[in-house]
Each structure stands twice: as structure tokens, then as C-alpha cells.
Amino acid sequence: MGVSRRSHATPSTRRQIERWAALTSAVLVRHRIRIVVDTVVASIILSLPLGVAAGQATSRAHQATTSGFAPPSAEVARARTVSRSSTITAARDPQTTVAEDVRPIVQYTLSKADTLATLANFFGISAEAIAFANGITDPGNLEAGRTIMIPPGEGALYAVQAGDTVESVAQRFTVDPKVIMEYNRLYFEPEHFAPGQLIFVRGAALPGLVYAAADEEEEVEAPAVVARPAPAPAPVPARTAGSLAWPVGGRITQYFWAFHQGVDIAAPYGTGVGASDGGTVVSAGWVSVGGLSVRIKHQSGLETGYYHLGAVFVAPGTKVARGQIIGTIGMTGVTTGPHVHWEAKLAGRFVNPLAY
């Protein structure tokens, strides 16, 4: 009996690929967990350098923010070196700006109608500040045509003398030395405190002005009130009785009565407040409820008071004339609007100022 044999044909390429794919699939299925774990570990290892770099960048940005520095931009002038000699210059021309609270010194030419009181009212500072800045000792004798300096605020415009120190000037005007240093930028520009240089001492204690007393028969002409730019106040109503002048032309918003021991007169903020009659200032400054105030003792025995002022231009002991500007309409103390609370006392008792 004969034996039949199958011919050994050469396997085709297709069958080899199919067999290899089946073996590979079987291996992957058998070791799939290990392969996934190895892939995750490799991904973590490769991502470590990127995470460290990102953390360092975030840290540097946080440090720049908390320390007050920001990355320079095209709008910010940057310092750059121009040579290897360590010279540093600005990329733009430097500019100097003036602080908001620093005002210029105004040059003003006096006219025949000017008085210290009207100038003080117009520029919003005291007559004493203007007089001290210009060496004026006789407030009733101003030279028309003379150019004077108007200080930048309430205080002393002072020319530094040889031998002066910041401490000695501060002691003279009873202020803290820091006031002089800061306003005049002496921390950065100490050369401004040199003999002949003008400095401004804000809030300085100034000597009072002495006004010549008029004869009893001579009528004292009240200085005109030149208010700073503001709506024109209402005209002062005519009165048939009484010798006290209204302190300001305005509108009465509350009269004298049992629970209001004075007269409230409303007027535009900053309008000058004049003395109702000639006399001597007995107090000037801050009081509770009334805010900035002035009280004047008159020869008739009356004592008048002016409250809620925005500025005070006189000091205790100052002799004032009828109509002289002693302050401005303000809103200091307890108030609902710009006005002056005007009151009068006689023998220690409140009386209606409109009756006198």
C-alpha cells in the first residue's frame, strides 16, 4: 500500500504577517498591565524638567509682584549700559514733575483799592501770611504799584539766613522739622536750604498785625469784600435799627429763637466774612460743633461770634476794624451747608444780633 505525502509548499508572506500579528497580540494581552505601568512612569519622568521650569517662572513672577516691581514695557523708561565702563543712562530724557500739593508763588501788583483783607480773601490765605512774606508792618498803608509775593498757602514764606538750620527755623515757626523737609523736598534737594533761598513753612505761627485805632469821631471805612470766583451773593437787606453790620451778604436760613441762639446766614463757599464792628479778637480756632470760629469783643460791650468758617485770618489779640475780613464761609463743625452762624452776647447772655 502506497503512502501519499503532502507537498511542502513555501509559506506565503501574507500568512507570515498574520501569524506574527497573532503572536504579538497574544503577548500584548498577556503583559498589558506591565506595559501601561511602564508608559505612565516614563511620562512622569519626562515631564519633571518642564514642571520645575514652570515653577521657577511662577516664583519669579510672584516675587516681582510682591516687591513692587513689574516687568518693563515699551512705555517705561529703562536704564541701559552704553559702554563697558559701567556708565548707565536713561533710555529717555528725564522729566521733573511737580507734586500736586505744591503751589507756585504768585507775583501780584498792588492797586489803590487793594487791602490786606481783600487780598487775603481773594487768595484764600491770611493777611498775616501776605504781610510776613513781604515785610509789611503797616497794614493800612499799602503802596500802589508795588509787586508783592503771594505765598502758596497758609504759612510763612521765608528767606533762609546764614546760620539757619532746619531745626532752628522749625522752632521759630513752631512746626515739626519734617514739615519743612517734605514740602521743600530737602530730603532730595538739600541745596534748596541755603542762604538767600526762599522756602515755605506750611502752618507756621505768624506774628499778628496791628491795625491803627481810629478816632472816636472818625468813621472807619470797611474794606471791600473781593470774594474768590463764586456765584454773586445776595445783597444785604437794609436795616433801620442796630449798629452791627452783617458779617456777609447772604440769605438768612435760620433766625434767633429759644433753641437757636444765633442767626444763620448762607453764602457761597469761600466768601469773605467781615467783623460786624471794630474790636479785639478774644478767640480764634476750632471749637466742638461750631468748627473754625472767631469771637470779637467790641467797645459797646457786645461780643460777637462767627462759626463754621472755612478759614480764619486773625489771631487772639488782633485789633480789627468794622467790615475787616476775619475768615471765609465754610462747612466746618456740624453743618449741612456753607453758612456762618452769627451770634452775639451782652453781659454773658445770648442776644439777637439783628437787634443790635
C-alpha positions in Angstrom: 0.0 0.0 0.0 1.5 3.2 -1.1 1.9 6.3 1.3 0.8 9.6 0.0 2.7 12.7 1.0 1.7 16.4 1.0 3.9 18.7 -0.8 5.9 21.1 1.4 4.9 24.4 -0.2 6.7 27.6 0.8 4.6 29.7 3.3 3.3 32.9 1.7 4.3 36.4 3.1 0.7 37.1 4.0 0.4 34.1 6.2 3.7 35.0 8.0 2.4 38.6 8.7 -0.9 37.2 10.1 1.0 34.7 12.3 3.3 37.5 13.6 0.4 39.7 14.4 -1.4 36.9 16.3 1.7 36.3 18.4 2.2 40.0 19.1 -1.5 40.4 20.1 -1.2 37.4 22.5 1.9 38.9 24.1 0.3 42.4 24.5 -2.8 40.8 26.1 -0.6 38.8 28.4 1.6 41.8 29.5 -0.8 44.7 29.0 -0.8 45.8 32.7 3.0 46.0 32.8 3.1 48.0 29.6 0.6 50.5 30.9 2.5 51.0 34.1 5.8 51.4 32.3 4.3 54.0 29.9 2.9 56.1 32.9 6.2 56.0 34.7 8.1 57.1 31.6 5.6 60.0 31.1 6.1 61.2 34.6 9.9 61.1 34.4 9.9 63.0 31.1 7.6 65.8 32.5 9.7 66.5 35.6 12.0 69.1 34.0 9.1 71.0 32.5 7.3 71.2 35.8 10.4 72.6 37.6 11.0 75.3 35.0 7.3 76.4 35.2 7.5 76.5 39.0 10.6 78.7 38.9 9.0 81.1 36.4 5.9 81.4 38.6 8.0 82.1 41.7 10.0 84.8 40.0 6.7 86.5 38.8 5.3 86.3 42.4 8.5 87.9 43.8 8.3 90.7 41.3 4.7 91.4 42.1 5.0 91.4 45.9 8.2 93.5 45.9 6.5 96.3 43.9 8.4 95.7 40.6 6.8 94.9 37.3 8.4 93.7 34.1 9.4 96.7 32.0 7.3 97.5 29.0 7.8 99.7 26.0 6.1 102.6 27.8 8.5 102.5 30.8 11.9 104.2 30.6 14.6 101.6 31.2 18.2 102.0 32.2 20.8 100.7 29.8 24.6 100.5 29.7 26.2 102.3 26.8 29.7 101.1 27.3 31.8 98.6 29.3 32.8 101.4 31.7 29.7 100.8 33.9 28.1 104.1 32.8 24.3 103.9 33.0 22.0 106.3 31.2 18.3 106.5 30.8 16.7 105.4 27.6 14.6 108.6 27.6 15.1 112.2 28.6 14.4 112.6 32.4 11.4 114.7 33.3 10.6 116.6 36.5 7.0 116.7 37.8 5.7 119.0 40.4 3.9 117.4 43.4 0.1 118.1 43.5 0.3 119.8 46.8 3.0 122.3 45.8 1.6 125.6 44.6 3.6 128.4 42.9 4.4 131.7 44.4 2.2 134.4 42.8 3.6 137.8 41.9 0.9 140.4 42.3 0.9 144.2 41.7 -1.0 146.2 44.2 -3.7 148.7 43.1 -5.1 151.6 45.1 -8.2 149.6 46.0 -6.2 146.7 47.5 -6.0 146.0 51.2 -4.5 143.0 53.0 -8.0 141.9 53.9 -9.3 141.8 50.3 -6.1 140.1 49.1 -6.4 137.5 51.9 -10.0 136.8 50.9 -9.2 136.5 47.2 -6.2 134.2 47.5 -7.6 132.2 50.4 -4.8 132.8 52.9 -4.5 135.1 55.9 -3.5 138.7 55.9 -0.6 137.8 58.2 0.8 135.4 55.7 0.9 138.0 53.0 2.3 140.7 55.3 5.1 138.4 56.6 6.1 137.3 53.1 6.5 140.9 52.0 7.7 142.6 55.2 4.6 144.7 55.6 4.3 146.1 59.1 1.6 148.8 58.5 -1.5 147.0 57.0 -3.2 150.3 56.4 -0.5 151.8 54.2 0.0 149.6 51.1 2.0 151.1 48.2 0.0 151.1 44.9 2.1 149.7 42.1 4.3 147.6 44.3 4.7 143.9 43.3 4.3 141.6 46.2 4.6 137.8 46.6 1.6 135.7 47.5 2.6 132.6 49.5 1.5 129.2 48.1 -0.6 128.5 51.2 -1.2 129.4 54.8 2.2 129.7 56.4 5.5 131.6 56.2 7.4 132.4 53.0 10.9 132.7 54.5 14.3 133.6 53.1 17.0 131.4 54.6 19.6 133.3 56.6 23.2 132.5 57.2 23.4 130.2 60.2 19.9 128.9 59.9 19.2 125.2 60.3 16.0 123.3 59.5 15.6 122.8 63.3 16.1 126.4 64.2 13.6 127.6 61.5 11.1 125.0 62.6 11.4 126.1 66.2 10.9 129.7 65.2 7.6 129.0 63.5 6.6 126.2 65.9 6.3 123.4 63.4 7.8 120.0 63.0 11.1 120.0 61.0 9.6 117.3 58.8 7.1 119.9 57.5 9.9 122.0 56.1 11.9 119.0 54.8 8.9 117.4 53.0 7.3 120.5 51.4 10.6 121.9 50.2 11.9 118.5 49.1 15.0 118.9 51.2 15.5 115.2 51.5 16.3 115.0 47.8 17.5 118.6 47.1 19.2 119.9 50.3 20.8 122.7 48.3 17.5 124.5 48.4 18.1 125.3 52.1 20.9 127.8 51.6 21.3 131.5 52.5 19.1 133.6 50.2 16.8 130.7 49.1 13.1 131.0 49.6 11.4 128.2 51.5 7.8 127.8 52.6 6.9 126.8 56.1 3.3 125.4 56.0 1.2 126.1 59.0 3.7 128.4 60.6 2.8 130.6 63.6 2.9 134.1 62.3 3.0 137.4 64.2 -0.3 139.3 64.4 -0.9 142.6 62.6 -1.5 145.8 64.5 -4.2 148.0 63.0 -4.1 151.7 63.9 -7.1 152.6 66.1 -9.4 155.3 64.6 -10.5 158.3 66.5 -13.9 158.1 68.0 -15.3 160.7 65.6 -13.6 159.2 62.6 -15.7 156.7 60.6 -13.7 153.6 59.7 -14.2 152.6 56.1 -14.9 148.9 55.8 -12.6 147.2 53.3 -14.4 145.9 50.2 -15.0 142.2 50.1 -13.4 140.6 47.0 -14.6 137.0 47.0 -12.9 134.2 45.2 -14.7 133.1 42.0 -18.2 132.1 43.1 -21.8 133.0 42.5 -22.6 136.6 43.4 -24.1 136.7 46.9 -27.5 138.3 47.5 -27.4 141.9 48.5 -27.5 142.7 52.2 -31.1 143.7 53.2 -31.5 147.2 54.6 -32.0 147.6 58.3 -33.5 150.5 60.1 -32.1 149.7 63.5 -28.9 148.4 65.1 -25.2 149.1 64.7 -23.8 145.7 63.9 -23.1 145.1 60.3 -24.0 141.8 58.7 -20.9 139.6 58.5 -21.7 138.5 54.9 -24.2 139.3 52.2 -26.4 136.3 52.0 -29.7 134.7 52.9 -30.9 134.0 56.4 -31.7 130.3 56.8 -32.5 130.3 60.5 -33.3 133.2 62.8 -32.6 133.7 66.5 -35.0 131.8 68.8 -35.1 130.0 72.1 -33.3 126.8 70.8 -31.1 128.6 68.3 -29.1 131.3 69.9 -27.8 133.0 66.8 -28.6 133.8 63.1 -27.5 131.5 60.3 -26.6 133.3 57.0 -26.0 131.2 53.9 -23.5 132.4 51.3 -21.3 130.8 48.6 -18.4 128.7 50.0 -15.2 130.8 50.3 -17.0 134.2 50.6 -15.3 136.6 53.0 -16.7 137.0 56.5 -16.3 140.5 57.9 -16.3 141.8 61.5 -19.7 143.2 62.5 -17.9 146.1 64.3 -14.5 147.2 65.4 -12.9 145.4 68.4 -10.4 142.9 69.6 -10.3 139.2 68.8 -10.7 137.2 72.0 -10.6 133.7 70.5 -9.9 132.2 67.1 -9.7 128.5 66.3 -11.5 125.2 66.5 -14.4 124.5 68.8 -16.7 121.5 69.0 -19.8 121.6 66.9 -19.0 125.2 65.7 -15.8 124.2 63.9 -13.5 127.1 63.0 -14.6 130.2 64.8 -13.8 133.8 65.7 -15.1 135.8 68.7 -14.6 139.6 68.9 -15.1 141.9 71.9 -16.5 145.3 70.9 -16.3 148.6 72.8 -20.1 148.7 73.2 -19.8 145.7 75.5 -21.1 143.3 72.9 -19.2 140.2 71.9 -19.9 138.7 68.5 -19.1 135.2 67.3 -18.7 133.7 63.8 -18.8 129.9 63.4 -18.4 127.1 60.7 -15.7 129.2 58.9 -13.6 127.6 56.2 -10.5 129.7 57.1 -9.5 132.1 59.9 -7.4 135.1 59.1 -7.0 136.6 62.6 -5.5 135.6 66.0 -6.4 136.3 69.6 -5.4 139.9 70.5 -5.7 141.2 66.9 -7.4 144.6 66.6 -10.0 144.5 63.8 -11.9 147.2 62.0 -15.6 147.1 61.2 -16.0 145.1 58.0 -12.5 143.7 58.1 -12.3 140.2 56.6 -11.7 137.7 59.5 -12.4 134.4 57.7 -14.3 132.8 55.0 -17.6 130.9 54.6 -17.0 127.2 55.2 -18.6 123.9 56.4 -16.5 123.1 59.5 -18.1 121.6 62.5 -21.7 120.3 62.5 -23.3 121.9 59.5 -25.5 120.9 56.5 -24.2 123.6 54.1 -21.9 126.6 53.7 -23.0 129.4 56.0 -21.9 131.4 59.1 -23.6 131.0 62.4 -23.5 134.6 63.7 -24.2 135.2 67.4 -23.9 138.0 69.9 -23.6 138.2 73.7 -24.2 141.0 76.1 -23.1 140.7 79.7 -22.6 137.0 79.2 -26.1 136.3 77.8 -27.1 135.5 74.2 -29.0 138.2 72.4 -30.3 138.6 68.9 -27.6 140.2 66.8 -30.2 141.6 64.4 -31.5 143.8 67.2 -28.1 145.4 67.7 
